[in-house]
Amino acid sequence: MKVAKLLPAIAMALLFSTPTWAQQQTVDPELIARLEEMLSKTDWQTRAGGGPKGVLLLHQAKLRRIIDQLKSGQSVTPKEIDALFLEHPC
């Protein structure tokens, strides 16, 4: 009988508590500045015809998504950031 009352109480406590892993991550302003610089270079290359336009537009979309995630405090894996730097055409 006690277990039947204890389990819902534990479930409610877990549901409404804020876990430490869900807190927002700190944003590195240097990283965001570097990614925004990469975005502006890619934008310039797209307008100037400095490469395959489809590839550049896809890279721009990835950069914008990562920048938006970082600015909003969402988590971004280092693997995603490394992939952006590796595929950057500049």
C-alpha positions as CSV (number, residue, x, y, z in Angstrom):
1,M,0.0,0.0,0.0
2,K,2.8,2.4,0.9
3,V,4.6,1.6,-2.4
4,A,1.5,2.5,-4.4
5,K,1.5,6.0,-2.8
6,L,5.3,6.4,-3.0
7,L,5.8,5.7,-6.7
8,P,3.5,8.5,-8.0
9,A,5.1,10.9,-5.5
10,I,8.5,10.1,-6.8
11,A,7.3,10.3,-10.4
12,M,5.8,13.7,-9.8
13,A,9.0,15.0,-8.1
14,L,11.1,13.8,-11.0
15,L,8.7,15.3,-13.6
16,F,8.6,18.7,-12.1
17,S,12.2,19.1,-10.9
18,T,14.8,20.7,-13.2
19,P,17.8,18.4,-13.7
20,T,21.2,19.9,-13.8
21,W,21.9,18.5,-17.3
22,A,19.0,20.4,-18.7
23,Q,20.3,23.8,-17.7
24,Q,21.5,26.1,-20.5
25,Q,25.1,25.8,-21.5
26,T,27.4,28.8,-21.5
27,V,27.9,30.5,-24.8
28,D,31.5,31.2,-26.0
29,P,31.3,34.7,-27.7
30,E,34.5,34.0,-29.6
31,L,33.1,30.9,-31.2
32,I,29.9,32.7,-32.2
33,A,31.9,35.6,-33.7
34,R,34.1,33.1,-35.7
35,L,31.0,31.3,-37.0
36,E,29.3,34.6,-37.9
37,E,32.5,35.6,-39.8
38,M,32.4,32.2,-41.6
39,L,28.8,32.9,-42.5
40,S,29.5,36.3,-43.9
41,K,32.4,34.9,-46.0
42,T,30.1,32.2,-47.3
43,D,27.4,34.7,-48.1
44,W,29.9,36.8,-50.1
45,Q,31.1,33.7,-52.0
46,T,27.5,32.8,-52.8
47,R,26.8,36.2,-54.3
48,A,30.2,36.4,-56.1
49,G,30.0,32.9,-57.6
50,G,33.0,31.5,-55.7
51,G,31.9,27.9,-55.9
52,P,29.0,25.5,-56.3
53,K,26.0,27.6,-55.2
54,G,24.1,24.6,-53.8
55,V,27.0,23.5,-51.6
56,L,27.5,27.1,-50.3
57,L,23.8,27.5,-49.6
58,L,23.7,24.3,-47.6
59,H,26.7,25.3,-45.6
60,Q,25.1,28.7,-44.9
61,A,22.0,26.9,-43.6
62,K,24.1,24.7,-41.3
63,L,26.0,27.8,-40.0
64,R,22.8,29.7,-39.3
65,R,21.3,26.7,-37.5
66,I,24.3,26.2,-35.3
67,I,24.6,30.0,-34.5
68,D,20.9,30.2,-33.6
69,Q,21.2,27.1,-31.4
70,L,24.2,28.6,-29.6
71,K,22.6,32.0,-29.1
72,S,19.4,30.4,-27.7
73,G,21.4,28.3,-25.2
74,Q,20.6,25.0,-26.8
75,S,23.3,22.3,-26.8
76,V,25.5,21.8,-29.8
77,T,27.9,18.9,-30.0
78,P,31.6,19.6,-30.6
79,K,31.3,17.1,-33.5
80,E,28.8,19.4,-35.3
81,I,31.1,22.4,-34.9
82,D,34.2,20.5,-36.0
83,A,32.3,19.3,-39.1
84,L,31.4,23.0,-40.0
85,F,35.0,24.0,-39.8
86,L,36.2,21.0,-41.9
87,E,33.7,21.6,-44.6
88,H,34.1,25.4,-44.7
89,P,35.1,26.3,-48.3
90,C,37.1,29.4,-47.3
